[in-house]
Amino acid sequence: MGRIKRALGRARYAAIGGAVGGAVGGLISRNAASTGAAMGALLGAALGEKRQDVDAVVERVKERGEQATADAD
């Protein structure tokens, strides 16, 4: 399940990055639109990968906090 979630996260951010990059590039020219979309998708995928890593760390910290609270009670 973790692999699928990570892949979907990358795809979501890549799609958003591609759309934003294409829109910004489209303000300049058609060629810039395709280049902007490609660069936006690449950056979005990288951001999506990092975001998944951060979310995993946050979940681990939450679990440790809940476990420490349960142990204290």
PyMOL commands that set and color helices and strands:
alter all, ss='L'
color gray80, all
select helices_A, chain A and resi 2-26+30-72
alter helices_A, ss='H'
color red, helices_A
deselect
rebuild
show_as cartoon
